[in-house]
Amino acid sequence: MAQGRGSRDTLVASEGFLSTSRAAVSAVAGVPAESLARLFARFLRFGSLAWGGPVAQIAMLRETFVEDERWVSSEHFNRVLALYQVLPGPEAHEMCVYFGMLSRGRIGGILGGLGFMLPGFVLMFVLSWLYVRYGVDRTGALAVAFATVQAAVAALIVRAVYRIGSHALLDGWLWAVALVSFVAQVLGVSFAIILAAGGLTYLLARRAAPAIAIAFAIAGCAALAVWAYRTGIQLPIPAAPDAVSGETTRESSSLAQLFVSGLKAGLLTFGGAYTAIPILQHDAVMKSAWMSNAQFLDGLALSGLLPAPLIIFATFVGYIGGGPAGALLLTAGAFLPAFAMTLLAHEPLERLLHDPRAGTFLAGVMAAVVGLIAGTTVTLLIESMSGIWTALVFTLALSAFFYSKSKLVVPLVIVAAAALGGIASVV
């Protein structure tokens, strides 16, 4: 009898953890308590239609929850969006977790997040399996097609640097943080040091003592100079295996290493999933070399074809590093922080970010993020620019990304680049 009561107590505690008070939810808005199956199906549909990147994904959520079904007001939606735009993780995914939690508590949040990410994950998992199973013959028409696609992906990242930078670099100090971070990334300084130093420098400059911030920045530049002198000024593009064989990659990475790499990417993707690019590229290509820069660009290209947050390319990186288990673990690590911060700490984080000092520190981190992505872009550009033809594709793709308003511009450009590469190989 005592054992049965203990089991019931455990069940009640679990249900309490996985639910929120309906009265509390009603106080926020008239959010319906949908069945778990209906809720999961709703977000599964969102995930299947998640074309066009975060802007299009968030617009779809706004149309549903603000304009059509009126779960929350426009002001409420904007406040939640502002929070997730400064926190790490893909903001569209985090908002799906949040709205699922509003409807059915934490279990609803879990189902909302899983439903949104599942279509992209399954498609990327299948593409990764095909890529590894059949290999990539980098000769003839296929080689040219992949080269042109990589040039288009490089253009996509350049556009991301511009868009993120235009919103993040709002004064001279932020520009300085971004520039020093760019140099540090090119020289191979740890991204954790870059992000922390960027946030601290800007906090000192704006909230404490500009003179100390200047001294701190000078010391950082001196440290970079010493680093460059001791290591030699060269871009960090080490040789990495070209073959796509599960046997080779499993020898160069462990499952624990893959999970930790995903966790780092998930915890440090400030300003959107593009921040995961330098973090995962550092671990997968520069540090452990379980894949090449060319393969890394292939993964980014495949992610651009799918209805999913860009960070879904982590599934490809994990598959190359450790097969199916590696794909699952690296993906889990990358998405875990987005689930955890929303399910466990939404309200405390919202209160924290009302502190001006926290906002100032995160502004410095965002500037450092711009420098990180720009530094990684240099190495990927060098990898993708193999001649006049790829330079032309890069220019055309960049123009399309900047001037097209279509939410399908990314997959269309990638497909067009592959087609141009196939045509160029036979003419």
Summary of the structure (lengths in Angstrom):
residues: 427
radius of gyration: 22.4
end to end distance: 81.4
largest distance: 81.4
contacts: 1544
relative contact order: 0.15
helix: 81%
strand: 0%
